[in-house]
C-alpha cells in the first residue's frame, strides 16, 4: 500500500515514515499541502493519506476536501493528524472528508492500529471495485468471444456516431455472418464451432482500431461500426473478408479448417438518430442476404 505522509514538521515526518515502513508499506513524503496534492495525483491505486491539519500552501482539511472531490475509482483513506482536540474540530475534520482523526501527541500503538484499520478498509474497497468491474464486464461482453455483446454494442453505437460527426466522416455499419457455420457444428461438433468463433473474433480485434466497434450480434453474426471515408471503409471491410478466409483454424481432432464470411454494409453521413441507426441495421442485414445470394464470401455495400 502507498502511504502519503504530509507534515511540515521534519521530526513528525520521520516518525510517521518509520511507522509506515514498519508495517511493510511504501512511504511518500510531502512537506506542505501543495506538494502533498502533487504527490497524491501521481499515485495510482489504493492509498492511505496521513495528513497534518496545519500545513503551508494547503492545510490538511482543504486537502481532504480536494481529494474527496477528485472522484477516483479507488478513493484514498484519509487520517487527519493534528493538535486540535476539541469535538468541534473533530467534527469539522470528518465533514471535510477525513475517514479518521487522531490528536497530537499521538500514541504510536494507537496510530498503528488505525493504519491497520485503514489497510483493511482499502482492501475491502479494492475487492469491491474489482467485483464491480468483473460484473460490468460480464454484463457487457460475450462470454465466448470476449467481444461486446449485442446489448452493449447497441449502446456503444452512439459514441461512434458522435465521433463520426465530430470528424466529419461517414458512419458505416456492417453485419458479418460466417458462411456454412451450421455445417461446422454438424460435422465437427459445437466445441469446434466455438473455436472458430473465437479465432474470427481475435482476428477482428487485431485488425480493427481500438475506437472501432466490434461485437457479437448473435450466433455466428458479428457487428462492426467504423467512421471513415468511403475508400478507406471499403478497404477495411475487404481486408476483414480476405483475412478471415486466410485463417487456418486448428480443431481438436488435429485438422485445419478454413472459413469464409459474408458482409452487408450500410452508410450514412448525416445527423444520425437512434431510429436511423435501426434503419441502417435493417439495410445492412438486407445487403448481407444479397452477399449470401451472390455466392457468399463477399461484400455488399450498396443496393
CORCOR-V906853 format. One record per residue. N is the residue number from 0. RES is the residue in one small letter. PHI is phi in whole degrees, -180 to 180 (* if undefined). PSI is psi in degrees with one decimal (* if undefined). BURIAL is I if it has 9 or more other ideal C-beta (glycine too) atoms within 8 Angstrom, else O. Layout:
BEGIN
n: (N N)
res: (RES RES)
phi: (PHI PHI)
psi: (PSI PSI)
burial: (BURIAL BURIAL)
END
This chain:
BEGIN
n: (0 1 2 3 4 5 6 7 8 9 10 11 12 13 14 15 16 17 18 19 20 21 22 23 24 25 26 27 28 29 30 31 32 33 34 35 36 37 38 39 40 41 42 43 44 45 46 47 48 49 50 51 52 53 54 55 56 57 58 59 60 61 62 63 64 65 66 67 68 69 70 71 72 73 74 75 76 77 78 79 80 81 82 83 84 85 86 87 88 89 90 91 92 93 94 95 96 97 98 99 100 101 102 103 104 105 106 107 108 109 110 111 112 113 114 115 116 117 118 119 120 121 122 123 124 125 126 127 128 129 130 131 132 133 134 135 136 137 138 139 140 141 142 143 144 145 146 147 148 149 150 151 152 153 154 155 156 157 158 159 160 161 162 163 164 165 166 167 168 169 170 171 172 173 174 175 176 177 178 179 180 181 182 183 184 185 186 187 188 189 190 191 192 193 194 195 196 197 198 199 200 201 202 203 204 205 206 207 208 209 210 211 212 213 214 215 216 217 218 219 220 221 222 223 224 225 226 227 228 229 230 231 232 233 234 235 236 237 238 239 240 241 242 243 244 245 246 247 248 249 250 251 252 253 254 255 256 257 258 259 260 261 262 263 264 265 266 267 268 269 270 271 272 273 274 275 276 277 278 279 280 281 282 283 284 285 286 287 288 289 290 291 292 293 294 295 296 297 298 299 300 301 302)
res: (x x x x x x x x x x x x x x x x x x x x x x x x x x x x x x x x x x x x x x x x x x x x x x x x x x x x x x x x x x x x x x x x x x x x x x x x x x x x x x x x x x x x x x x x x x x x x x x x x x x x x x x x x x x x x x x x x x x x x x x x x x x x x x x x x x x x x x x x x x x x x x x x x x x x x x x x x x x x x x x x x x x x x x x x x x x x x x x x x x x x x x x x x x x x x x x x x x x x x x x x x x x x x x x x x x x x x x x x x x x x x x x x x x x x x x x x x x x x x x x x x x x x x x x x x x x x x x x x x x x x x x x x x x x x x x x x x x x x x x x x x x x x x x x x x x x x x x x x x x x x x x x)
phi: (* -83 -126 -91 -106 -119 -160 -81 -96 -60 -64 -63 -63 -61 -63 -66 -62 -61 -65 -61 -69 -64 -86 86 -108 -94 -97 -124 -100 -146 -96 -155 -66 -66 -64 -65 -64 -63 -65 -63 -63 -90 -84 -108 86 -62 -155 -111 -114 -104 -120 -72 -68 -99 -136 -69 85 -157 -80 -61 -69 -62 -64 -58 -62 -68 -63 -69 -84 -77 47 -78 -68 -115 -66 -81 -106 -110 -117 -84 -119 -155 -83 -73 -128 -77 -61 -64 -68 -59 -64 -63 -64 -68 -67 -71 124 -67 -91 -153 -152 -139 -93 -87 -71 -87 -85 -59 -62 -66 -64 -63 -65 -67 -66 -68 -62 -61 -62 -65 -64 -65 -63 -66 -65 -66 -62 -63 -62 -65 -64 -64 -62 -63 -66 -65 -64 -62 -76 -114 -122 -73 -64 -76 -98 80 -79 -58 -81 -59 -64 -69 -67 -67 -69 -80 -56 -61 -64 -72 -61 -61 -67 -64 -68 -66 -89 71 -110 -73 -112 -115 -119 -126 -109 -113 -133 -71 -75 55 -68 -59 -65 -65 -62 -70 -88 -119 100 -67 -64 -65 -61 -63 -63 -65 -60 -66 -65 -65 -62 -62 -64 -61 -62 -71 -85 -78 -80 -61 -91 -74 -105 -141 -149 -87 -85 151 57 -102 -102 -124 -120 -127 -131 -139 -112 -158 -81 -60 -62 -66 -62 -62 -65 -61 -68 -65 -63 -61 -62 -66 -66 -63 -65 -88 -69 -113 -99 -80 -103 -58 -83 91 -78 -107 -127 -110 -140 -118 -142 -111 -144 -115 -127 -120 -144 -153 -112 -96 -76 -90 -121 -61 -64 -67 -62 -64 -63 -65 -65 -64 -63 -64 -66 -64 -71 -62 -64 -65 -63 -64 -68 -82 116 69 52 -148 -118 -122 -112 -148 -76)
psi: (137.1 133.1 118.0 120.3 111.4 112.7 136.2 -4.9 115.8 -38.4 -44.6 -39.2 -41.1 -44.6 -45.9 -41.6 -39.5 -41.9 -42.3 -47.2 -31.4 -31.4 1.7 20.9 167.4 123.4 137.7 125.9 147.4 136.2 -5.7 173.0 -38.4 -42.4 -35.5 -41.2 -42.5 -42.7 -42.2 -40.1 -24.4 -8.1 132.4 141.6 -175.4 144.1 158.0 136.0 120.9 107.2 126.3 141.2 -51.1 104.2 150.3 156.2 -58.2 123.8 171.2 -37.2 -42.0 -39.4 -41.5 -45.6 -43.0 -39.8 -44.7 -25.4 -7.8 -7.0 56.2 153.8 -32.4 84.7 148.6 169.4 123.4 127.4 118.5 130.9 118.6 160.2 -8.8 124.2 12.1 151.6 -32.2 -37.6 -42.3 -46.4 -42.9 -40.7 -44.0 -35.9 -26.9 -16.1 -2.5 144.1 -21.9 169.8 130.1 139.3 147.6 148.0 131.1 153.1 126.1 -44.7 -41.0 -43.5 -40.6 -38.2 -41.4 -35.6 -36.0 -35.4 -42.8 -41.3 -43.9 -40.7 -45.5 -36.8 -43.5 -41.0 -37.7 -42.5 -41.1 -42.3 -42.2 -39.3 -40.2 -41.7 -43.2 -43.2 -39.3 -40.1 -45.0 -34.5 -21.9 -7.9 147.7 128.3 -35.8 -48.5 -19.4 -0.1 167.1 140.9 176.0 -44.5 -44.3 -39.0 -33.5 -38.7 -29.8 -18.7 -39.1 -32.0 -42.8 -31.3 -47.4 -38.0 -43.0 -38.0 -38.3 -36.9 -6.7 28.9 160.2 157.2 124.8 134.4 129.4 134.2 124.0 139.1 128.8 130.8 138.5 35.4 -33.7 -35.4 -32.5 -47.8 -41.4 -40.1 -32.0 -9.8 158.6 -29.0 -40.6 -38.5 -39.7 -40.5 -37.6 -46.7 -41.6 -41.1 -42.7 -40.6 -43.5 -41.7 -44.2 -45.3 -35.6 -32.6 -40.3 161.5 162.0 -33.1 -3.4 156.5 129.1 131.8 165.0 118.2 -24.1 135.0 -121.4 20.6 142.1 151.5 133.4 137.4 128.5 157.2 116.0 168.7 167.6 -45.6 -48.7 -38.8 -45.4 -39.0 -40.0 -46.4 -37.6 -40.3 -37.5 -48.0 -47.0 -40.3 -41.4 -42.2 -26.5 -7.6 134.7 107.4 125.7 131.6 161.0 -27.6 5.7 -8.9 157.3 139.1 135.0 144.8 153.6 172.8 144.2 152.9 132.4 134.9 138.0 158.5 148.4 135.1 7.3 -164.8 111.9 141.7 171.2 -39.5 -40.2 -36.2 -41.6 -39.0 -40.2 -36.3 -40.4 -42.5 -44.0 -38.9 -39.9 -41.1 -29.2 -42.8 -34.8 -39.1 -39.8 -43.6 -24.8 2.1 3.3 175.4 43.7 169.3 131.5 118.5 -8.8 151.4 *)
burial: (I I I I I I I O O O O I I O I I I O I I I O I O I O I I O I I I I O I I I I I I O O I O O I I I I I I I I O I O O I I I I I I I I I I I O O O O O I O I I I I I I I O I O O O O I I O I I I O I I I I I I I I O O I O O O I I I O I I I I I I O I I I O I I O O I O O O O O O O O O O I I I O O O O I I I I O I I O O I I I O I I O I I I O O O I I I I I I I I I I I I I O O I I O O I O O O I I I I I I I I I I O I I I O I I O O O I I I I I I O O O I I I I I I I I O O O O I I O I I I I I I O I I I O I O I O I O O O O O I I I I I I I I I I I I O O O I O O O I I O O I I O I I I I I I I I I I O O O I I I I I O O O)
END
